Amino acid sequence: MAEDFNHELLCVLSGFGGQGLLFAGKVMANTGLLDGRHVSWMPSYGPEMRGGTANCSVSLSDDAIGTPFITKPTAVIAMNQPSVEKFGPTVVPGGTMVVDSTLAMNGAEGVELAEGVKVFAFKATEMAEDAGLKGLANIICLGKLWAETHFCTRETLDAALEKCVPPKKQHLLEPNKRALQMGIDL
C-alpha cells in the first residue's frame, strides 16, 4: 500500500475563542487516531473561551511523542493577528503557515519568520460567510493546511471530519465538507 501523507506534523492552531480552532485540531488529531499513529492534542484557553484566546497543539507521528508541548511547530494555522505574531516566529525553517487575513489583516508582514516558511494568507472568514458557511473558516484553513502538507490521506481526513461531527449535529456535516473542499481548492 502506497502512503501519500507526511509522517510527522507538529501544528499549532490559534485564534480567538469561538472560531472553532479546537474543533479543527480535534479533526486533525482524529486523522492520526484513524491511521493508528501516535497523537497528542492539547487545548489552551485564555481567560474566557468565546472571544478570548484559544489555541491547541496537535502532534502526529509514527514515533512516540515525548511531550504535548510544541515549541517549534512545522505548521501553524493563525486566525488573528496576535496569533500570527506569537506563533509565526516559532515555525521551523521550511514550515507552513495558514493565515486568515480577514482578522489578521497584516498577515505575516513584519513578522520575523525562519528561512523558507511558506505563508498562505487568504480571507477565510470572509470566504466562509460569502459561501453561506458562517463559522467554518476554521475548516477552510484546515483544508488549505492539508492541501499544502498532506498530513494524512484524503480518505482519512474525510473520515475524521465525519467522526468529529456529533450525531446530534449531522446537519452540519455537509457544510463542513464544503468548507474543507474550499480550502483544499485554494
C-alpha positions as CSV (number, residue, x, y, z in Angstrom):
1,M,0.0,0.0,0.0
2,A,1.5,3.3,-1.0
3,E,1.2,6.0,1.6
4,D,0.7,9.5,0.4
5,F,1.0,11.6,3.5
6,N,3.6,13.4,5.6
7,H,4.5,11.2,8.6
8,E,5.1,13.9,11.1
9,L,3.2,17.1,11.9
10,L,3.6,19.5,14.8
11,C,0.9,22.0,14.4
12,V,-0.4,25.0,16.5
13,L,-3.9,26.2,15.7
14,S,-4.6,29.6,17.2
15,G,-7.1,32.5,17.2
16,F,-10.0,33.8,19.3
17,G,-12.2,31.5,21.3
18,G,-15.3,30.7,19.3
19,Q,-13.5,30.4,15.9
20,G,-13.5,26.6,16.1
21,L,-9.8,26.0,16.3
22,L,-10.1,23.3,19.0
23,F,-12.6,21.5,16.7
24,A,-10.2,21.8,13.7
25,G,-7.4,20.4,16.0
26,K,-9.7,17.6,17.0
27,V,-10.3,16.7,13.4
28,M,-6.6,16.8,12.8
29,A,-5.9,14.6,15.8
30,N,-8.5,12.1,14.8
31,T,-6.7,11.6,11.4
32,G,-3.8,10.2,13.4
33,L,-6.0,8.0,15.6
34,L,-7.7,6.6,12.5
35,D,-4.3,5.8,10.9
36,G,-3.0,4.2,14.1
37,R,-0.3,6.9,14.6
38,H,0.9,8.5,17.8
39,V,-1.2,11.5,18.6
40,S,-1.2,14.4,21.0
41,W,-4.0,17.1,21.2
42,M,-3.6,19.8,23.8
43,P,-6.0,22.7,24.1
44,S,-5.2,26.0,25.7
45,Y,-7.7,28.7,26.7
46,G,-7.4,32.3,27.5
47,P,-9.4,33.9,30.3
48,E,-12.7,33.1,28.5
49,M,-13.4,30.7,25.7
50,R,-15.6,32.7,23.4
51,G,-13.8,35.9,22.5
52,G,-10.7,35.2,24.5
53,T,-7.6,33.5,23.1
54,A,-7.7,29.8,22.2
55,N,-5.2,27.5,20.7
56,C,-4.4,23.9,20.5
57,S,-1.3,21.9,19.7
58,V,-1.6,18.7,17.6
59,S,1.3,16.3,17.1
60,L,1.0,13.4,14.6
61,S,3.9,11.0,14.4
62,D,4.9,7.4,13.6
63,D,7.1,7.5,16.7
64,A,6.2,8.1,20.4
65,I,5.5,11.7,21.3
66,G,7.6,12.8,24.3
67,T,5.6,15.9,25.2
68,P,2.3,17.6,24.0
69,F,4.0,21.0,24.2
70,I,5.1,22.3,20.7
71,T,7.7,25.0,20.8
72,K,8.9,24.6,17.2
73,P,5.8,23.8,15.0
74,T,6.2,22.5,11.5
75,A,2.8,24.2,10.8
76,V,0.6,26.9,12.2
77,I,-3.0,28.0,11.5
78,A,-3.4,31.6,12.7
79,M,-6.8,33.1,12.6
80,N,-6.0,36.5,14.0
81,Q,-3.1,39.0,14.1
82,P,-2.0,38.2,17.7
83,S,-1.7,34.5,16.7
84,V,0.5,35.4,13.7
85,E,2.8,37.5,15.8
86,K,3.0,34.9,18.7
87,F,3.4,31.7,16.7
88,G,4.8,32.8,13.3
89,P,8.4,33.3,14.6
90,T,8.3,29.8,16.1
91,V,7.7,27.9,12.8
92,V,10.6,25.8,11.8
93,P,12.6,26.6,8.6
94,G,10.6,25.3,5.6
95,G,7.4,25.1,7.7
96,T,3.9,26.2,6.7
97,M,1.6,28.9,8.0
98,V,-2.0,29.3,7.0
99,V,-3.3,32.8,7.9
100,D,-6.9,34.0,7.9
101,S,-6.3,37.6,6.7
102,T,-9.9,38.6,7.4
103,L,-8.8,39.1,11.1
104,A,-5.0,39.1,10.6
105,M,-5.0,41.9,8.1
106,N,-1.2,42.4,8.1
107,G,-0.7,38.6,7.6
108,A,2.9,37.7,8.3
109,E,4.1,41.2,7.2
110,G,6.6,42.5,9.7
111,V,6.8,39.1,11.5
112,E,10.3,37.6,11.6
113,L,9.9,34.1,10.1
114,A,12.5,31.4,9.7
115,E,14.0,30.7,6.3
116,G,11.7,29.0,3.8
117,V,8.5,29.3,5.8
118,K,5.6,29.2,3.3
119,V,2.8,31.6,4.2
120,F,-0.7,31.1,2.7
121,A,-2.8,34.1,3.6
122,F,-6.4,34.5,2.5
123,K,-9.7,35.8,3.8
124,A,-11.1,32.6,5.2
125,T,-13.8,34.2,7.4
126,E,-15.0,36.4,4.6
127,M,-14.9,33.4,2.2
128,A,-17.0,31.3,4.6
129,E,-19.6,34.0,5.1
130,D,-19.8,34.7,1.3
131,A,-20.4,31.0,0.7
132,G,-23.1,30.7,3.4
133,L,-20.7,28.8,5.6
134,K,-20.6,31.2,8.5
135,G,-18.4,29.8,11.3
136,L,-16.5,27.4,9.1
137,A,-13.4,29.5,8.3
138,N,-11.5,27.1,10.6
139,I,-12.3,24.2,8.3
140,I,-11.4,26.2,5.2
141,C,-8.0,26.8,6.9
142,L,-7.7,23.1,7.8
143,G,-8.4,22.2,4.2
144,K,-5.7,24.6,3.0
145,L,-3.2,23.2,5.5
146,W,-3.9,19.6,4.4
147,A,-3.5,20.6,0.7
148,E,0.0,22.0,1.5
149,T,1.2,19.4,4.0
150,H,-0.7,16.2,3.3
151,F,-0.6,15.2,7.0
152,C,-2.8,12.2,6.2
153,T,-4.6,10.7,3.2
154,R,-7.7,12.5,1.9
155,E,-9.8,9.5,2.8
156,T,-8.6,9.7,6.4
157,L,-9.3,13.4,6.5
158,D,-12.8,12.9,5.3
159,A,-13.4,10.1,7.8
160,A,-12.0,12.2,10.7
161,L,-14.4,15.0,9.9
162,E,-17.3,12.6,9.8
163,K,-16.2,11.2,13.1
164,C,-15.9,14.6,14.8
165,V,-19.3,16.0,13.8
166,P,-21.6,14.6,16.6
167,P,-24.7,12.6,15.7
168,K,-27.0,15.4,17.0
169,K,-25.3,17.9,14.6
170,Q,-25.2,15.7,11.5
171,H,-26.9,18.6,9.6
172,L,-23.5,20.4,9.8
173,L,-21.6,17.6,8.2
174,E,-22.3,18.7,4.6
175,P,-21.4,22.4,5.2
176,N,-18.2,21.2,6.9
177,K,-17.3,19.1,3.9
178,R,-17.9,22.0,1.6
179,A,-15.7,24.3,3.7
180,L,-13.0,21.6,3.7
181,Q,-13.1,21.4,-0.1
182,M,-13.0,25.2,-0.4
183,G,-9.7,25.2,1.5
184,I,-8.3,22.3,-0.5
185,D,-9.1,24.1,-3.8
186,L,-7.4,27.4,-2.9
